[in-house]
Amino acid sequence: MEFELFWPINQNDMEGIFIGQIFFPKSRLLKMEPPGDKNSLIYQTHVFLKKWFSQDQLISLQTSGSTGTPKQILVRKAQMIQSAQMTINFLGLKKGDTALLYLSPKYIAGMMMIVRALVGQLKLFVALSADKLTGIPETPIDFAAMVPLQFLRLAQAQPDAMSRIKTLILGGSSLPHETELMASTFDTKIYHTYGMTETLSHIAMRRVNGIDKSPQFTILQGVEISTDERSCLIIRTPYTGMHPIQTNDIAELIDQHNFIIKGRWDDVINMSGMKLFPQLIEQKISGKFSVPFAIVGITDDRAGQLPVLAVEAQWGSRELYEAWKTLEILLEPYEIPRKIVLFERLPLLETGKIARNSIRQLIEGQ
């Protein structure tokens, strides 16, 4: 997408954003029609910017729907600015750095990338495709954000383009073992983030490659954490007035600044009175499968629920046999999925997360 060069003429016009090498002042953004196709990231970026520069001090956010029906929440722009500044401080970003928008601004992760560019005065490059790095100059990118599946596919298809990114944050889901293995092959500083729409994106990060690699999430400055009686994480942030935000993520607190996520309470598989954590099972087998997969629980009349392995592959009998042998070797007997279901493409949410509820419904509807 090409844009005409438009520079502000006076100081009052300086409030705006660089998209690529072109500065778009607030006054122009408010007047112009969003360019491009309505499904494109560049169109969605301009739609968000028009809302951001409007006089309304509130922004409507839509939750991802990873655990239920998506819902709308309202937050103040000032809260998003404070969240953005915390990330900028944590990563050491500075004015003039380049940032890549690779996530939809319809959701909080994409919105916050734009807000960080505004707050940090970063030059924002907007990807023309969510599958390939197209339309991006052949220059280093200082900062980018993706979901793990995007990173894995891009790293396999365009490793040279991927290596141009200096700092990358991965969020929106757990991090499969093969994704961490792939991350270790890049010099890029890669972080796994933890957060949600209600916390205005991430509140903690952990390095997944290099000498600072760690399984523990470290909270951003000003954030406080605790757990409830289920061991689910409770979060307090400065920009939400330190009011407790209850999660359904089961956590182990290492200390007041660091924690480990074991899985989601609502993803737990209750099998004959035993609780199985899909994410922990996935971590055990992750390095052995080169295709996307997920463990889900399906309803069973006798056991309550049973674990099932959903795989994005068209395996024959030989591949299925090898998969079963792998499961038997790596898992405890009670963890072994009771069947393997093949998908041409695993269903995803719009945010790029694997849609566990949809997978479960498709399997149970067969």
Phi and psi in degrees as a GROMACS rama.xvg file:
@    title "Ramachandran Plot"
@    xaxis  label "Phi"
@    yaxis  label "Psi"
@TYPE xy
-100.011  139.683  GLU-2
-121.696  144.938  PHE-3
-71.168  144.788  GLU-4
-70.8217  125.645  LEU-5
-138.517  110.878  PHE-6
-105.505  143.898  TRP-7
-65.5199  147.245  PRO-8
-94.7428  -32.6742  ILE-9
-132.103  172.501  ASN-10
-62.1742  -34.4758  GLN-11
-65.3994  -16.7252  ASN-12
-96.6033  5.98486  ASP-13
-77.7825  -12.2731  MET-14
-77.9439  112.201  GLU-15
-179.539  -154.5  GLY-16
-149.116  144.791  ILE-17
-83.4687  123.532  PHE-18
-112.488  106.5  ILE-19
69.5467  -130.017  GLY-20
-97.1569  6.20259  GLN-21
-108.074  130.416  ILE-22
-90.1196  126.377  PHE-23
-110.598  106.404  PHE-24
-72.2323  157.734  PRO-25
-53.0483  -45.3775  LYS-26
-59.7836  -37.9459  SER-27
-74.1132  -40.4916  ARG-28
-61.2412  -37.18  LEU-29
-70.3524  -26.6257  LEU-30
-91.8848  -33.1589  LYS-31
-78.4498  153.3  MET-32
-83.596  137.867  GLU-33
-57.3288  131.647  PRO-34
-84.2463  159.938  PRO-35
86.4531  -178.553  GLY-36
-70.7349  146.033  ASP-37
-62.0314  -22.1448  LYS-38
-91.3414  -3.92739  ASN-39
-80.9305  154.847  SER-40
-66.011  -34.1812  LEU-41
-67.4821  -39.2473  ILE-42
-63.8176  -48.5695  TYR-43
-63.296  -33.0042  GLN-44
-63.5416  -46.3184  THR-45
-68.8129  -33.489  HIS-46
-62.37  -44.9379  VAL-47
-64.7052  -42.1613  PHE-48
-63.1587  -36.0282  LEU-49
-63.8263  -38.8815  LYS-50
-68.1139  -39.8614  LYS-51
-65.1684  -41.0431  TRP-52
-88.2754  2.71798  PHE-53
-73.6798  170.603  SER-54
-76.4531  -15.4108  GLN-55
-65.366  130.001  ASP-56
-89.7948  -0.998804  GLN-57
-112.204  148.648  LEU-58
-123.112  135.24  ILE-59
-89.8613  128.529  SER-60
-115.489  146.577  LEU-61
-113.215  126.083  GLN-62
-68.6784  160.583  THR-63
-73.5291  -25.2542  SER-64
80.9693  19.3792  GLY-65
-68.8381  -22.9396  SER-66
-123.589  7.77423  THR-67
171.817  -160.278  GLY-68
-70.0212  129.958  THR-69
-59.5898  146.673  PRO-70
-134.23  161.098  LYS-71
-100.198  137.118  GLN-72
-131.487  152.607  ILE-73
-109.368  133.867  LEU-74
-133.752  158.716  VAL-75
-83.6883  144.651  ARG-76
-59.8309  -34.455  LYS-77
-60.8871  -33.6445  ALA-78
-66.9979  -41.7297  GLN-79
-65.8554  -36.2934  MET-80
-63.1131  -43.9665  ILE-81
-65.6057  -40.5007  GLN-82
-61.5619  -43.2522  SER-83
-61.7075  -42.2377  ALA-84
-64.4421  -35.0212  GLN-85
-64.0121  -40.0093  MET-86
-68.1074  -43.7063  THR-87
-57.4647  -43.1844  ILE-88
-65.7452  -43.1424  ASN-89
-62.1608  -41.3811  PHE-90
-92.3658  -6.85572  LEU-91
69.4099  32.5515  GLY-92
-73.8589  150.306  LEU-93
-136.001  162.635  LYS-94
-52.9625  133.764  LYS-95
91.5012  -11.1998  GLY-96
-63.7084  155.892  ASP-97
-98.41  142.361  THR-98
-129.244  146.139  ALA-99
-111.373  124.196  LEU-100
-92.9783  113.292  LEU-101
-124.927  3.64913  TYR-102
-122.329  149.017  LEU-103
-66.35  128.519  SER-104
-72.2241  3.91253  PRO-105
-73.6009  -18.6814  LYS-106
-120.941  166.443  TYR-107
-59.1907  -38.3397  ILE-108
-61.7156  -44.4231  ALA-109
-71.1268  -40.6115  GLY-110
-57.4865  -45.6953  MET-111
-68.5589  -27.6827  MET-112
-63.5948  -39.2277  MET-113
-68.502  -42.7422  ILE-114
-64.445  -38.3375  VAL-115
-63.1701  -38.0689  ARG-116
-64.3447  -39.5974  ALA-117
-66.6768  -48.6094  LEU-118
-68.5709  -42.641  VAL-119
-87.6336  -0.334994  GLY-120
52.8994  51.0446  GLN-121
-92.365  155.757  LEU-122
-89.4509  117.444  LYS-123
-96.9944  120.475  LEU-124
-100.195  133.458  PHE-125
-108.518  121.81  VAL-126
-65.7752  141.882  ALA-127
-84.6341  -14.3749  LEU-128
-142.125  143.247  SER-129
-85.7194  0.430577  ALA-130
-110.227  -24.9803  ASP-131
-138.306  152.913  LYS-132
-82.0236  81.9668  LEU-133
-113.15  148.741  THR-134
78.538  8.89754  GLY-135
-106.133  132.269  ILE-136
-58.3775  151.583  PRO-137
-78.4865  56.2906  GLU-138
-130.867  162.796  THR-139
-62.6304  144.742  PRO-140
-109.87  123.113  ILE-141
-73.1487  -31.6497  ASP-142
-151.679  134.389  PHE-143
-148.589  161.029  ALA-144
-135.255  139.688  ALA-145
-147.101  165.192  MET-146
-87.3178  155.6  VAL-147
-53.5981  -39.0673  PRO-148
-66.6593  -36.9428  LEU-149
-61.5343  -46.6782  GLN-150
-60.6009  -45.4994  PHE-151
-61.7568  -44.829  LEU-152
-69.0239  -39.4255  ARG-153
-68.858  -40.0639  LEU-154
-63.6889  -33.2587  ALA-155
-78.7203  -38.355  GLN-156
-88.2278  -34.6415  ALA-157
-136.598  63.2244  GLN-158
-59.9071  -34.1291  PRO-159
-65.641  -42.0112  ASP-160
-66.142  -40.187  ALA-161
-61.7801  -37.9125  MET-162
-69.9422  -12.6912  SER-163
-77.1678  -12.3799  ARG-164
-85.4899  125.825  ILE-165
-81.3667  -43.9914  LYS-166
-132.678  128.147  THR-167
-129.27  132.857  LEU-168
-110.847  136.93  ILE-169
-116.028  125.821  LEU-170
-147.03  -178.158  GLY-171
96.4624  -14.6605  GLY-172
-166.478  175.106  SER-173
-68.0593  165.397  SER-174
-108.988  109.152  LEU-175
-60.9559  154.79  PRO-176
-60.133  -39.274  HIS-177
-67.4034  -26.2994  GLU-178
-70.2027  -40.7016  THR-179
-66.9539  -37.194  GLU-180
-63.4172  -41.8914  LEU-181
-64.4652  -39.4671  MET-182
-60.7631  -33.8992  ALA-183
-68.2954  -12.6832  SER-184
-89.5991  -2.14293  THR-185
-113.851  147.299  PHE-186
-79.2161  -13.7285  ASP-187
-53.8553  137.749  THR-188
-75.9853  112.419  LYS-189
-115.281  127.188  ILE-190
-119.451  141.839  TYR-191
-96.122  130.631  HIS-192
-106.696  157.798  THR-193
-127.663  130.296  TYR-194
173.912  -172.08  GLY-195
-158.705  175.491  MET-196
-58.821  -42.8539  THR-197
-64.7196  -23.8341  GLU-198
-97.6322  11.5486  THR-199
56.1348  59.1733  LEU-200
79.081  -155.942  SER-201
-73.9489  151.55  HIS-202
-121.748  -1.38249  ILE-203
-156.295  155.519  ALA-204
-141.861  157.911  MET-205
-140.432  139.368  ARG-206
-76.513  134.772  ARG-207
-112.762  3.01237  VAL-208
-148.859  169.804  ASN-209
79.2329  -175.047  GLY-210
-71.6681  -18.1777  ILE-211
-94.3826  11.9123  ASP-212
-56.7131  138.575  LYS-213
-154.482  146.168  SER-214
-81.0182  -8.19581  PRO-215
-97.2967  135.898  GLN-216
-80.734  137.704  PHE-217
-111.427  127.551  THR-218
-73.8456  152.861  ILE-219
-72.9421  156.236  LEU-220
-58.5127  131.099  GLN-221
97.822  -15.1489  GLY-222
-82.1586  145.093  VAL-223
-125.161  145.223  GLU-224
-132.163  151.364  ILE-225
-156.878  -178.454  SER-226
-132.195  158.649  THR-227
-96.8141  -168.986  ASP-228
-67.1605  -17.8277  GLU-229
-90.1933  -1.08749  ARG-230
72.6355  19.8533  SER-231
-85.3889  143.801  CYS-232
-70.4678  138.659  LEU-233
-117.228  132.001  ILE-234
-120.55  139.757  ILE-235
-128.433  130.301  ARG-236
-125.607  152.621  THR-237
-60.4661  -36.7816  PRO-238
-82.1979  -3.98118  TYR-239
-112.09  21.2763  THR-240
70.1405  20.0136  GLY-241
61.8674  18.9752  MET-242
-73.6097  139.552  HIS-243
-66.3815  132.279  PRO-244
-110.754  113.846  ILE-245
-83.4249  130.273  GLN-246
-111.146  171.027  THR-247
-109.684  21.9236  ASN-248
-95.9778  121.163  ASP-249
-77.4777  124.739  ILE-250
-128.075  151.329  ALA-251
-111.788  116.571  GLU-252
-81.9185  121.751  LEU-253
-80.7158  -45.2735  ILE-254
-158.624  -166.939  ASP-255
-72.7394  -7.18605  GLN-256
-117.331  -13.7811  HIS-257
-132.623  145.454  ASN-258
-153.174  164.268  PHE-259
-122.837  136.674  ILE-260
-95.7098  127.694  ILE-261
-95.6766  -26.2394  LYS-262
155.532  178.762  GLY-263
-94.4159  138.819  ARG-264
-59.5303  -40.1161  TRP-265
-80.3453  -6.0916  ASP-266
-96.8223  -9.30285  ASP-267
-58.7302  134.727  VAL-268
-97.0445  116.04  ILE-269
-93.9825  99.6291  ASN-270
-113.269  109.132  MET-271
51.4707  43.8064  SER-272
82.8605  -3.16188  GLY-273
-103.242  137.293  MET-274
-98.1827  123.403  LYS-275
-111.602  135.441  LEU-276
-103.003  108.143  PHE-277
-51.8987  -42.0045  PRO-278
-63.862  -37.1235  GLN-279
-69.0128  -37.7489  LEU-280
-65.5033  -43.1384  ILE-281
-60.7994  -38.2496  GLU-282
-63.6732  -36.4132  GLN-283
-65.9882  -35.3336  LYS-284
-105.317  -2.20114  ILE-285
-57.5712  -42.0559  SER-286
-72.397  -6.57623  GLY-287
-99.5889  -9.25577  LYS-288
-120.181  130.417  PHE-289
-95.2982  10.3708  SER-290
-122.694  155.303  VAL-291
-61.0502  141.734  PRO-292
-154.505  168.476  PHE-293
-154.196  147.209  ALA-294
-99.5188  127.607  ILE-295
-132.4  159.494  VAL-296
-103.275  131.658  GLY-297
-114.421  154.306  ILE-298
-67.7645  137.071  THR-299
-136.195  133.436  ASP-300
-63.0572  -33.0595  ASP-301
-93.0148  -45.5108  ARG-302
-93.183  -11.7255  ALA-303
94.3335  -63.058  GLY-304
-145.592  154.331  GLN-305
-133.644  143.932  LEU-306
-76.8777  140.933  PRO-307
-132.534  142.877  VAL-308
-100.256  117.288  LEU-309
-100.467  127.849  ALA-310
-128.49  137.081  VAL-311
-88.4952  85.3331  GLU-312
-166.163  161.483  ALA-313
-116.294  69.3606  GLN-314
-76.7875  147.94  TRP-315
-95.6863  -171.529  GLY-316
-61.9457  -35.9565  SER-317
-65.8384  -46.2532  ARG-318
-64.8558  -37.3481  GLU-319
-65.3335  -41.486  LEU-320
-61.6464  -44.3104  TYR-321
-64.9581  -35.7529  GLU-322
-65.238  -43.2836  ALA-323
-61.7638  -42.7579  TRP-324
-62.4248  -39.2327  LYS-325
-62.7136  -44.0227  THR-326
-62.4144  -41.2643  LEU-327
-65.6863  -33.43  GLU-328
-76.2199  -42.3087  ILE-329
-90.2913  -21.7674  LEU-330
-111.393  155.645  LEU-331
-69.1686  153.819  GLU-332
-53.1163  -39.8186  PRO-333
-74.1814  -15.6366  TYR-334
-88.0818  -17.8765  GLU-335
-63.9485  125.775  ILE-336
-56.7881  143.299  PRO-337
-79.6205  -17.7694  ARG-338
-159.112  162.07  LYS-339
-113.312  128.113  ILE-340
-115.407  125.493  VAL-341
-92.9439  136.314  LEU-342
-122.32  139.967  PHE-343
-65.1259  -37.4285  GLU-344
-151.378  123.926  ARG-345
-66.8368  134.894  LEU-346
-65.8976  139.981  PRO-347
-122.37  152.767  LEU-348
-76.1506  167.271  LEU-349
-61.858  -24.8025  GLU-350
-78.4563  -7.16523  THR-351
97.8177  -6.72382  GLY-352
-72.4362  148.965  LYS-353
-67.0546  129.992  ILE-354
-87.4177  87.1967  ALA-355
-60.5719  -41.8411  ARG-356
-62.391  -40.0138  ASN-357
-66.3274  -40.8597  SER-358
-60.1994  -45.9701  ILE-359
-60.2309  -45.9704  ARG-360
-65.0491  -39.6099  GLN-361
-64.888  -40.463  LEU-362
-68.403  -44.2243  ILE-363
-70.861  -19.6851  GLU-364
-86.9552  -5.03804  GLY-365
